[in-house]
Amino acid sequence: MTENPTAPTAPTALADKTDTTDTADETGGLRTGRLYGVGLGPGDPSLMTVRAVQVIAEADVVAYHSARHGRSIARSIAAAHLRADHIEEPLVYPVTTGTTDHPGGYQGAMDEFYAESAARLAAHLDAGRTVAVLAEGDPLFYGSYMHMHKRLADRYPTEVVPGVTSVSAAAARLGTPLVEGEEVLTVLPGTLPEEELTARLASADSAVVMKLGRTFPAVRRAVERAGRLADARYVERATMSGERTGALAETDPDSVPYFSVAVLPSRVAATPFAVPSPTAPVAGSGSGFGSGSGSGEVVVVGTGPAGPLWLTPETRGALAAAEDLVGYTTYLDRVPVRPGQRRHGSDNKVESERAEFALDLARRGRRVAVVSGGDPGVFAMATAVLEAASADPYREIPVRVLPGVTAANAAAARAGAPLGHDYAVLSLSDRLKPWEVIAERLRAAARADLVLALYNPGSRSRDWQVGKARELLLEHRAPDTPVVLGRDVGGPEESVRIVRLAELDPAQVDMRTILIVGSSQTVTVRRGGSGQGGSGGEEIVWTPRRYPEPSPSPEPSPPPASSPAPSER
């Protein structure tokens, strides 16, 4: 601790001020001091709050963190408000970017440092002194103060004085909105693994990545892989001397300090004002819209079996980046509405027209997302889009397909693990192929003892296929073979039941249902119930990963010895 704030000097003994600050409470015991975590804002002293200035003025002890070189950014921000009689407590990190020989490694060294620092501050508090711990930005937003707070706040009266964060300062210096409307702001440390950064950035509306410095190359790659490099911005030392802003893509990695951030600003704010979308045109009739914001492309995405919880980060990012959403209305309704996006819903029987409509939009420079349920490559829109894109005039339009969670996988997970071994996926709809083909494939899969995932089992206009499929399967499967009926999995009307094949009732099946028919090895078990005879509890179904070895064929019996010819007797 040092008493003269004009320059750090050798620590003064704690006893120097003990007799002037100890006071007694009403019971005659010593009154402890008060702990303050003081947010100083992003760097410009004029951005300190009135409350922060008040607390520093009233404090007996001012503590601040610094590296081993002794220079503290926090102290420099508050320097004009420090007094000659303040007791200063520099909390000097034992290690920052270097290595340590501490037996507990970096984390062990830091834990020991925080414990020792908290003990130093506790000694002042026990002596009745008011302690203000200075923190750049906000004390509880990636601030070092929080380590003191966790160790001391439950023992002493404590107040946290909020401060302007570097995130707010960066947005202000860029003059760019961070989030608008219902957008979500994601704040990430640059120290995360690159794959994790990429996934989170791909699904983010707006984002800020902090703690750059040596992490900058990995952060830049993650931003690029997430498809956000074009609009990403860089801010260094916002509001401080040496401030620098610019495009992230043009920033020299060797010039990036720790106190810098990458900003992916609001997508809505970047969207030009446009005339609200009219009622969606008839698919295939031409868009009627002008060019988009750049090179057009079509991304075919799968929403999974239900709502936002089933979206992959990559799909979230593609949906957020799209200017136009095209799809069956039921699936479009699963996607959050974003200002500036145009939505083109249509019936579920116009796949080819929908695909051409999306490609026409992309030809005009629009970024288009074609929305499917489940996985777009499983009985969904990816095939229709790729088929259309393989012919003129769409051959040059970029098309990407992003995977989604399939209805079969979702229903299987709810029921247990019925797809644990080999399985086949079939559609019972005869709208695009004759029933005779379906029947033959059912027989072949049943003879091969494959688990079956049956899509599109029935509808208002198709109510006989389930019954016929049951008859065909019973030719090769036992009557008690388990069948999973998964309806609206993940949705508000979710229902997952396990019945036996012989008891499968077609009346309980519709287009929102998927059937999973077990193999000869599929097992059902009740777990968790206390009833006798296996009653009660939850019934689960699973198919073993191991298939039994075929029984060896019996060795053929040797032929009987030949009787000797009469002449040999």
MIMIFI-389254 format. One line per 4 residues: number of its first residue (from 1); their letters; for each residue x, y, z of C-alpha. Coordinates in pm, 1 decimal, decimal comma. Last residue first. Example, Ala and Ser with C-alpha at 12.3 -4.5 7.8 and 13.67 -1.06 7.14 Angstrom:
# MIMIFI-389254
2 = SA = 1367,0/-106,0/714,0  1230,0/-450,0/780,0;
***
This chain:
# MIMIFI-389254
569 = RESP = -1733,8/-11184,4/-4874,5  -1550,8/-11009,2/-5152,1  -1746,5/-11162,1/-5442,0  -2066,0/-11056,6/-5275,9;
565 = APSS = -1954,3/-10691,0/-5284,0  -1866,5/-10544,8/-4954,1  -2125,8/-10321,9/-4792,0  -2038,2/-9954,5/-4816,8;
561 = APPP = -1980,0/-9771,5/-4491,5  -2258,8/-9530,1/-4409,9  -2209,7/-9170,9/-4532,4  -2056,2/-8934,2/-4280,1;
557 = SPEP = -2312,8/-8713,8/-4105,5  -2308,4/-8349,9/-4213,9  -2179,2/-8109,9/-3943,4  -2466,9/-7907,5/-3805,9;
553 = SPSP = -2493,3/-7548,3/-3938,6  -2355,8/-7295,7/-3695,7  -2618,6/-7069,9/-3537,4  -2591,8/-6719,1/-3676,4;
549 = EPYR = -2405,9/-6482,7/-3446,0  -2638,4/-6261,0/-3247,3  -2650,2/-5889,7/-3337,7  -2466,4/-5649,0/-3108,4;
545 = RPTW = -2577,0/-5285,6/-3099,0  -2883,4/-5384,4/-2900,1  -3213,7/-5219,8/-2998,6  -3382,9/-5006,6/-2736,2;
541 = VIEE = -3730,0/-4933,3/-2606,2  -3831,8/-4757,0/-2288,1  -4135,3/-4797,4/-2064,2  -4140,2/-4562,7/-1768,5;
537 = GGSG = -4247,2/-4677,0/-1425,3  -4541,3/-4894,8/-1330,2  -4572,8/-5267,7/-1378,4  -4266,9/-5495,9/-1390,7;
533 = GQGS = -4436,3/-5779,2/-1204,2  -4485,1/-5575,7/-892,8  -4498,9/-5201,0/-899,5  -4204,6/-4993,1/-787,9;
529 = GGRR = -4149,4/-4822,2/-1122,2  -3817,4/-4672,0/-1227,1  -3766,7/-4859,6/-1548,8  -3997,1/-5064,6/-1767,9;
525 = VTVT = -3817,7/-5245,6/-2049,1  -3881,4/-5295,7/-2420,7  -3628,1/-5480,4/-2636,1  -3550,8/-5478,1/-3009,4;
521 = QSSG = -3379,5/-5797,7/-3127,2  -3642,5/-5921,4/-3373,3  -3643,5/-5571,7/-3521,4  -3842,3/-5274,1/-3396,4;
517 = VILI = -4089,0/-5063,2/-3592,0  -4042,8/-4687,6/-3562,3  -4350,7/-4495,1/-3676,3  -4361,5/-4120,1/-3737,9;
513 = TRMD = -4672,1/-3917,3/-3672,4  -4758,3/-3566,5/-3792,9  -4910,2/-3708,8/-4110,7  -5162,3/-3914,9/-3909,2;
509 = VQAP = -5169,8/-4233,2/-3699,4  -5406,5/-4333,0/-3418,4  -5676,0/-4454,5/-3660,0  -5422,5/-4695,0/-3812,0;
505 = DLEA = -5424,5/-4896,3/-3486,3  -5104,5/-5093,7/-3416,2  -5209,4/-5380,5/-3188,3  -5032,4/-5659,1/-3383,2;
501 = LRVI = -4716,2/-5448,0/-3389,9  -4712,8/-5390,7/-3015,7  -4743,9/-5038,1/-2877,1  -4500,7/-4777,9/-2749,1;
497 = RVSE = -4626,6/-4422,5/-2716,8  -4477,6/-4078,1/-2773,2  -4710,9/-3778,5/-2779,5  -4609,3/-3419,0/-2835,1;
493 = EPGG = -4896,7/-3174,0/-2872,8  -4698,7/-2858,8/-2793,4  -4411,6/-2957,8/-3023,6  -4083,8/-3137,0/-2960,0;
489 = VDRG = -4218,4/-3458,3/-3111,0  -4546,7/-3381,5/-3289,6  -4640,1/-3752,9/-3285,1  -4403,8/-4040,0/-3214,7;
485 = LVVP = -4558,3/-4385,4/-3237,0  -4292,2/-4639,6/-3140,2  -4360,4/-5000,1/-3239,4  -4247,5/-5297,1/-3030,3;
481 = TDPA = -4266,0/-5646,7/-3186,6  -4533,8/-5838,9/-2993,5  -4695,7/-5983,2/-3307,7  -4361,6/-6133,6/-3417,0;
477 = RHEL = -4216,6/-5997,7/-3740,3  -4187,9/-6147,1/-4092,4  -4545,7/-6185,8/-4220,0  -4647,5/-5936,0/-3953,6;
473 = LLER = -4462,6/-5671,6/-4153,8  -4688,9/-5709,7/-4457,5  -5007,1/-5690,7/-4249,5  -4883,0/-5383,7/-4060,8;
469 = AKGV = -4796,0/-5211,6/-4389,4  -5151,7/-5272,6/-4513,3  -5298,2/-5119,4/-4199,4  -5066,4/-4821,6/-4217,9;
465 = QWDR = -5135,3/-4769,8/-4589,4  -5515,8/-4747,7/-4553,6  -5584,5/-4391,9/-4438,2  -5446,0/-4180,5/-4719,8;
461 = SRSG = -5664,6/-3874,6/-4794,2  -5683,1/-3750,6/-4436,1  -5321,3/-3849,8/-4387,3  -5108,7/-4156,3/-4321,0;
457 = PNYL = -4763,3/-4303,5/-4266,4  -4563,0/-4008,7/-4395,6  -4236,4/-4148,1/-4256,3  -4168,8/-4504,9/-4144,3;
453 = ALVL = -3850,5/-4574,1/-3949,3  -3787,1/-4947,9/-3974,8  -3554,7/-5165,2/-3764,7  -3392,7/-5412,5/-3998,8;
449 = DARA = -3458,8/-5787,7/-3984,5  -3344,7/-5842,0/-4346,1  -3683,2/-6002,9/-4422,9  -3853,0/-5690,3/-4285,1;
445 = AARL = -3640,0/-5463,4/-4501,6  -3719,4/-5667,6/-4814,2  -4091,5/-5690,1/-4735,6  -4116,6/-5315,4/-4673,8;
441 = REAI = -3926,2/-5248,0/-4996,2  -4168,7/-5466,3/-5191,6  -4468,6/-5289,4/-5038,9  -4332,6/-4943,7/-5115,8;
437 = VEWP = -4265,6/-5034,6/-5478,4  -4617,3/-5176,6/-5515,2  -4756,6/-4860,8/-5355,6  -4642,7/-4657,4/-5653,1;
433 = KLRD = -4401,4/-4365,5/-5604,4  -4445,4/-3989,8/-5567,7  -4789,4/-3970,3/-5401,1  -4760,7/-4322,0/-5259,6;
429 = SLSL = -4665,7/-4198,8/-4913,6  -4535,3/-4476,3/-4690,5  -4190,6/-4320,3/-4671,9  -3906,2/-4550,8/-4578,3;
425 = VAYD = -3599,0/-4530,0/-4352,8  -3402,9/-4849,5/-4286,9  -3222,8/-4956,2/-3969,7  -2902,2/-5120,1/-3853,5;
421 = HGLP = -2852,8/-5109,0/-3474,8  -2921,9/-4856,5/-3198,7  -3222,3/-4713,1/-3380,6  -3463,3/-4811,9/-3099,2;
417 = AGAR = -3268,8/-4602,1/-2849,4  -3501,5/-4467,5/-2581,3  -3852,5/-4347,2/-2669,3  -3777,6/-3972,2/-2676,0;
413 = AAAA = -3447,0/-4031,5/-2851,0  -3612,3/-4245,3/-3117,0  -3875,7/-3979,6/-3182,5  -3609,5/-3713,1/-3236,1;
409 = NAAT = -3385,8/-3934,4/-3450,1  -3674,6/-4037,4/-3672,7  -3803,2/-3680,7/-3706,5  -3460,5/-3577,3/-3827,6;
405 = VGPL = -3239,1/-3319,7/-3656,7  -3108,3/-3077,4/-3918,1  -2836,1/-3064,0/-4178,9  -2739,0/-2757,3/-4383,4;
401 = VRVP = -2757,7/-2773,0/-4763,5  -2576,2/-2509,1/-4967,5  -2658,7/-2377,2/-5313,4  -2453,8/-2124,9/-5509,6;
397 = IERY = -2628,8/-2015,0/-5831,4  -2430,4/-2104,3/-6143,7  -2653,0/-2389,7/-6262,5  -2979,3/-2195,3/-6223,6;
393 = PDAS = -3078,2/-2116,7/-6584,6  -3041,6/-2399,3/-6670,8  -3061,1/-2726,9/-6484,5  -2884,6/-2868,4/-6180,0;
389 = AAEL = -3036,0/-2599,8/-5955,9  -3385,6/-2745,0/-6011,8  -3276,7/-3088,4/-5893,4  -3074,9/-2936,3/-5611,8;
385 = VATA = -3375,0/-2740,1/-5485,7  -3613,6/-3035,1/-5504,2  -3364,5/-3267,7/-5339,2  -3296,4/-3025,4/-5052,9;
381 = MAFV = -3668,8/-2969,0/-4989,7  -3767,4/-3268,9/-4780,0  -3794,2/-3648,7/-4765,8  -3462,3/-3652,2/-4576,0;
377 = GPDG = -3217,5/-3396,0/-4718,7  -3375,9/-3095,8/-4549,1  -3339,1/-3258,0/-4204,7  -3643,6/-3210,1/-3983,5;
373 = GSVV = -3876,0/-2945,8/-4126,0  -3770,5/-2752,4/-4430,0  -3690,1/-2383,7/-4482,6  -3537,4/-2251,5/-4802,4;
369 = AVRR = -3306,7/-1967,9/-4699,9  -3240,2/-1702,2/-4961,7  -2970,9/-1435,6/-4987,9  -3098,2/-1219,1/-5274,9;
365 = GRRA = -2885,5/-1121,2/-5575,7  -3155,9/-1135,8/-5841,9  -3052,3/-1488,4/-5934,1  -3106,2/-1576,5/-5566,5;
361 = LDLA = -3471,4/-1476,5/-5592,4  -3511,4/-1695,1/-5900,2  -3351,8/-1983,4/-5710,6  -3607,9/-1949,8/-5432,7;
357 = FEAR = -3896,1/-1945,7/-5683,6  -3750,7/-2247,7/-5862,5  -3743,9/-2444,6/-5535,9  -4097,4/-2341,2/-5442,5;
353 = ESEV = -4227,9/-2445,7/-5785,0  -4063,8/-2786,1/-5745,4  -4191,9/-2836,0/-5389,3  -4551,5/-2733,5/-5461,5;
349 = KNDS = -4747,3/-2982,1/-5249,2  -4672,1/-2841,7/-4900,5  -4855,4/-2515,3/-4966,5  -4675,0/-2182,2/-4972,8;
345 = GHRR = -4499,8/-1927,1/-4754,9  -4274,0/-1649,7/-4880,6  -4121,7/-1450,2/-4596,5  -3929,6/-1128,1/-4651,6;
341 = QGPR = -3673,0/-1026,5/-4391,9  -3632,3/-660,3/-4298,5  -3736,8/-700,1/-3938,0  -3688,1/-1055,5/-3814,8;
337 = VPVR = -3972,4/-1298,9/-3745,9  -3861,3/-1605,7/-3554,0  -3864,3/-1930,5/-3757,3  -4113,9/-2201,0/-3659,5;
333 = DLYT = -4388,7/-2032,2/-3862,6  -4181,3/-2093,0/-4175,4  -4224,5/-2466,4/-4118,2  -4605,1/-2453,3/-4119,9;
329 = TYGV = -4600,7/-2213,9/-4416,1  -4407,4/-2452,7/-4640,6  -4096,5/-2266,8/-4740,4  -3908,4/-1960,1/-4856,8;
325 = LDEA = -3727,8/-1714,7/-4630,0  -3577,5/-1406,5/-4792,5  -3298,0/-1175,2/-4676,3  -3109,9/-1454,5/-4505,1;
321 = AALA = -2838,0/-1386,5/-4247,7  -3049,1/-1477,5/-3943,6  -3168,8/-1800,7/-4102,8  -2813,8/-1897,5/-4198,0;
317 = GRTE = -2685,6/-1823,8/-3848,6  -2957,2/-2026,1/-3681,5  -2884,3/-2311,8/-3921,8  -2517,3/-2315,9/-3825,6;
313 = PTLW = -2602,8/-2303,1/-3455,4  -2828,3/-2609,7/-3498,7  -3201,1/-2561,1/-3452,6  -3393,4/-2800,3/-3227,3;
309 = LPGA = -3461,2/-2557,7/-2942,1  -3600,1/-2309,4/-3197,8  -3917,2/-2507,7/-3276,0  -4023,9/-2855,1/-3388,5;
305 = PGTG = -3893,7/-3163,4/-3570,7  -3563,3/-3012,7/-3681,8  -3557,3/-2673,0/-3848,9  -3379,5/-2801,7/-4158,5;
301 = VVVV = -3201,1/-2560,7/-4388,2  -3155,1/-2515,2/-4761,0  -2923,9/-2221,8/-4831,5  -2974,5/-2044,7/-5163,4;
297 = EGSG = -2730,8/-1784,2/-5285,1  -2725,2/-1432,6/-5426,2  -2415,8/-1220,9/-5447,5  -2485,3/-884,6/-5287,0;
293 = SGSG = -2746,7/-684,0/-5099,5  -3045,3/-807,4/-5293,6  -3163,1/-707,0/-5638,5  -3516,3/-594,9/-5700,6;
289 = FGSG = -3836,4/-773,6/-5611,8  -4117,5/-901,8/-5836,2  -4020,7/-1250,4/-5732,0  -4123,3/-1448,9/-6036,3;
285 = SGAV = -4437,5/-1660,1/-6071,3  -4274,1/-1983,1/-5952,5  -4445,9/-1984,9/-5616,5  -4748,0/-1757,9/-5613,5;
281 = PATP = -4641,7/-1430,8/-5462,6  -4619,2/-1384,9/-5087,3  -4845,4/-1104,4/-4975,5  -4648,4/-785,7/-5001,4;
277 = SPVA = -4313,9/-740,2/-4829,8  -4278,6/-407,1/-4653,7  -4100,1/-146,2/-4870,2  -3737,3/-147,0/-4773,6;
273 = FPTA = -3501,7/36,4/-4538,9  -3156,2/-106,4/-4587,9  -3056,4/-389,3/-4351,5  -2743,0/-308,5/-4149,8;
269 = AVRS = -2946,1/-199,3/-3847,0  -3132,5/-528,4/-3859,0  -2810,6/-730,4/-3866,2  -2696,4/-554,7/-3551,8;
265 = PLVA = -2321,4/-532,5/-3515,6  -2055,0/-804,1/-3512,3  -1793,1/-633,7/-3297,6  -1439,9/-759,1/-3232,9;
261 = VSFY = -1283,6/-616,1/-2919,2  -957,6/-463,2/-2804,2  -774,4/-429,6/-2474,1  -550,4/-734,4/-2520,5;
257 = PVSD = -353,6/-563,5/-2795,5  -378,6/-622,6/-3174,4  -85,9/-503,8/-3389,4  51,6/-844,5/-3490,4;
253 = PDTE = -290,5/-950,1/-3622,0  -299,6/-660,2/-3870,8  -662,4/-551,5/-3905,3  -815,6/-544,8/-4254,7;
249 = ALAG = -1072,5/-820,7/-4199,5  -1179,7/-666,3/-3869,2  -1276,8/-344,7/-4043,0  -1170,6/-35,9/-3853,7;
245 = TREG = -1132,6/134,5/-3519,3  -834,1/263,5/-3322,8  -804,3/436,5/-2985,2  -447,7/526,1/-2889,5;
241 = SMTA = -550,7/734,6/-2589,1  -871,1/590,3/-2450,0  -1237,4/616,2/-2555,2  -1225,9/259,9/-2701,5;
237 = REVY = -882,1/101,2/-2658,6  -905,1/-95,9/-2985,8  -1221,5/-149,1/-3185,8  -1255,4/-392,4/-3479,2;
233 = RADA = -1561,0/-440,9/-3696,3  -1725,8/-749,0/-3849,1  -1961,7/-691,3/-4146,2  -1766,5/-882,9/-4412,3;
229 = LRGA = -1624,3/-1133,6/-4165,5  -1961,8/-1275,6/-4063,3  -1981,1/-1609,8/-4245,5  -1923,6/-1818,5/-3933,5;
225 = REVA = -1600,0/-1945,8/-4086,5  -1483,0/-1585,9/-4122,4  -1565,6/-1496,0/-3762,0  -1393,4/-1812,8/-3641,1;
221 = RRVA = -1084,1/-1738,9/-3849,6  -1069,1/-1385,1/-3707,5  -1105,6/-1516,3/-3353,7  -826,3/-1767,4/-3406,8;
217 = PFTR = -593,1/-1496,4/-3540,7  -694,8/-1253,9/-3259,6  -627,7/-1481,6/-2962,0  -287,1/-1323,6/-2893,4;
213 = GLKM = -447,6/-987,3/-2828,4  -825,6/-1038,9/-2821,1  -992,7/-1038,7/-2483,1  -1345,0/-961,4/-2601,4;
209 = VVAS = -1568,3/-1090,4/-2880,8  -1886,6/-889,7/-2928,8  -2189,4/-1038,2/-3098,9  -2510,1/-958,1/-3283,1;
205 = DASA = -2768,1/-1203,5/-3414,0  -2560,6/-1503,0/-3311,0  -2591,0/-1857,5/-3446,9  -2273,5/-1857,0/-3655,8;
201 = LRAT = -2089,9/-1668,1/-3382,1  -2162,6/-1940,8/-3128,2  -2052,6/-2222,5/-3355,3  -1737,2/-2043,9/-3468,0;
197 = LEEE = -1637,5/-1950,6/-3114,2  -1679,7/-2309,7/-3001,9  -1466,5/-2436,5/-3290,4  -1197,2/-2176,5/-3213,0;
193 = PLTG = -1170,4/-2274,6/-2848,8  -1274,5/-1988,7/-2616,8  -1002,9/-1736,5/-2528,4  -1170,9/-1467,7/-2736,3;
189 = PLVT = -1424,5/-1423,2/-2459,9  -1780,0/-1405,9/-2593,3  -2068,8/-1160,2/-2563,4  -2387,5/-1250,4/-2752,7;
185 = LVEE = -2651,6/-982,8/-2809,9  -2998,2/-1110,6/-2899,4  -3218,6/-936,8/-3155,3  -3578,8/-872,4/-3053,5;
181 = GEVL = -3590,1/-508,3/-3158,9  -3240,4/-381,8/-3225,1  -2897,8/-486,8/-3113,5  -2550,2/-334,1/-3138,7;
177 = PTGL = -2639,1/-13,3/-3319,6  -2337,7/136,0/-3500,9  -2166,1/466,7/-3427,7  -1837,0/279,8/-3416,1;
173 = RAAA = -1726,0/474,9/-3109,4  -2061,4/415,4/-2942,7  -2056,8/43,9/-3020,3  -1708,3/15,4/-2872,9;
169 = ASVS = -1805,5/209,3/-2560,7  -2107,9/-9,7/-2497,8  -1894,7/-324,0/-2522,2  -1614,1/-165,6/-2319,6;
165 = TVGP = -1859,8/-143,7/-2033,8  -1987,9/174,8/-1869,8  -1963,5/128,1/-1494,1  -2168,6/-16,4/-1211,8;
161 = VVET = -2090,6/69,8/-847,6  -2097,4/-251,3/-644,0  -2172,8/-210,5/-274,7  -2057,5/-432,3/9,5;
157 = PYRD = -2105,4/-463,3/383,5  -1851,4/-728,0/489,0  -1834,0/-1106,5/526,6  -2051,0/-1232,8/238,0;
153 = ALRK = -1896,7/-980,5/0,6  -1537,7/-1085,5/79,2  -1426,4/-1387,1/-124,8  -1668,4/-1364,1/-415,8;
149 = HMHM = -1627,0/-986,9/-430,5  -1249,1/-1007,6/-437,9  -1263,4/-1236,5/-740,7  -1530,3/-1011,7/-891,3;
145 = YSGY = -1289,2/-719,0/-884,2  -1089,5/-871,2/-1168,7  -1363,8/-768,4/-1410,6  -1516,9/-986,1/-1684,2;
141 = FLPD = -1835,4/-782,2/-1631,5  -1885,1/-766,2/-1253,8  -1677,9/-453,1/-1186,5  -1798,1/-267,6/-1500,5;
137 = GEAL = -1545,4/-104,2/-1730,8  -1206,0/-83,9/-1565,8  -1215,8/-183,3/-1201,2  -1114,1/3,2/-886,3;
133 = VAVT = -1147,1/-165,3/-548,3  -1267,4/90,9/-292,6  -1201,1/-0,4/71,5  -1359,7/177,0/367,3;
129 = RGAD = -1150,8/124,1/679,8  -1280,5/-26,4/1000,9  -969,7/-225,8/1093,0  -1146,2/-545,2/985,2;
125 = LHAA = -1195,6/-385,4/643,7  -826,3/-302,5/615,4  -723,5/-657,7/709,2  -988,5/-794,5/471,4;
121 = LRAA = -821,1/-608,4/184,3  -491,8/-785,1/245,5  -666,0/-1120,0/289,3  -852,3/-1072,0/-38,8;
117 = SEAY = -522,0/-1008,4/-213,5  -369,0/-1323,2/-64,3  -667,2/-1535,2/-174,0  -667,0/-1380,1/-520,9;
113 = FEDM = -293,9/-1445,8/-561,0  -324,9/-1807,7/-446,1  -605,0/-1868,3/-692,2  -400,1/-1703,3/-967,5;
109 = AGQY = -91,0/-1917,3/-905,4  -298,5/-2235,3/-891,5  -475,6/-2145,2/-1213,1  -147,5/-2081,8/-1393,3;
105 = GGPH = 15,8/-2403,6/-1274,2  -64,2/-2557,8/-937,1  301,5/-2620,3/-856,5  375,9/-2254,9/-943,0;
101 = DTTG = 656,4/-2243,6/-1199,2  474,4/-1981,1/-1402,3  451,4/-1888,5/-1768,2  393,5/-1553,3/-1932,7;
97 = TTVP = 79,3/-1372,6/-2047,3  -36,7/-1247,0/-1707,2  151,3/-1388,3/-1407,0  196,5/-1287,6/-1041,7;
93 = YVLP = -71,0/-1019,6/-1081,6  1,8/-711,0/-874,2  -272,9/-588,6/-642,3  -160,0/-231,0/-573,9;
89 = EEIH = -310,6/-121,8/-241,6  -317,4/254,0/-202,6  -391,4/427,6/126,1  -543,5/761,3/34,7;
85 = DARL = -389,3/1054,4/219,8  -248,0/1224,1/-88,5  -584,5/1205,4/-257,1  -703,1/1016,1/-563,0;
81 = HAAA = -971,9/1169,5/-787,1  -750,4/1282,0/-1075,0  -588,7/938,2/-1089,1  -914,3/749,5/-1151,2;
77 = ISRA = -841,0/644,8/-1509,6  -468,3/597,3/-1440,4  -545,8/377,9/-1140,7  -761,6/145,3/-1349,7;
73 = ISRG = -496,6/122,8/-1620,4  -239,9/14,7/-1362,4  131,6/35,5/-1431,1  335,2/-175,4/-1188,6;
69 = HRAS = 543,8/-365,0/-1444,8  424,9/-678,9/-1266,3  75,9/-639,1/-1409,4  -177,7/-424,2/-1230,9;
65 = HYAV = -487,6/-447,2/-1016,4  -630,9/-166,5/-808,9  -700,7/-91,4/-444,6  -799,5/244,4/-293,4;
61 = VDAE = -814,3/258,2/87,4  -978,7/521,9/305,0  -1268,8/573,5/66,5  -1496,9/880,3/68,9;
57 = AIVQ = -1354,9/1043,7/-245,1  -1341,7/712,0/-429,0  -1707,0/650,4/-344,3  -1818,1/992,3/-465,0;
53 = VARV = -1629,3/964,8/-795,9  -1788,2/627,1/-865,9  -2131,5/764,7/-778,4  -2094,5/1049,3/-1026,4;
49 = TMLS = -2017,7/793,0/-1296,5  -1682,3/773,9/-1473,5  -1713,9/860,5/-1843,0  -1505,1/1176,1/-1804,8;
45 = PDGP = -1210,1/958,2/-1704,5  -1201,0/809,9/-2058,9  -1104,9/445,5/-2014,2  -1399,4/209,8/-2058,9;
41 = GLGV = -1593,3/292,5/-1742,0  -1459,2/326,5/-1389,8  -1663,1/57,9/-1215,5  -1605,9/69,0/-840,1;
37 = GYLR = -1635,8/-244,9/-630,3  -1686,9/-106,7/-281,3  -1619,7/-275,3/51,9  -1729,8/-117,0/379,8;
33 = GTRL = -1524,8/-114,3/697,6  -1585,6/-322,1/1005,3  -1713,9/-172,3/1328,9  -1514,4/-282,1/1635,0;
29 = GGTE = -1723,4/-398,7/1926,3  -1877,5/-168,4/2188,9  -2233,4/-273,8/2118,7  -2314,6/50,5/1937,3;
25 = DATD = -2023,1/3,6/1695,4  -1667,3/103,0/1771,6  -1428,4/283,4/1542,2  -1082,5/201,1/1406,0;
21 = TTDT = -975,2/461,7/1148,3  -711,1/675,0/1318,4  -548,6/401,3/1526,9  -506,2/172,5/1228,3;
17 = KDAL = -350,7/429,8/1002,2  21,1/351,9/1024,7  -48,4/-1,2/1145,4  -92,2/-125,3/786,0;
13 = ATPA = 271,0/-44,2/711,6  318,0/171,7/404,7  384,5/4,1/71,0  679,8/141,0/-130,5;
9 = TPAT = 580,1/405,8/-379,5  336,2/431,4/-668,1  326,5/788,0/-803,6  104,3/1090,8/-738,9;
5 = PNET = -114,8/881,0/-514,4  101,6/923,6/-205,4  0,4/676,9/66,0  121,2/351,1/-77,1;
1 = M = 0,0/0,0/0,0;
***
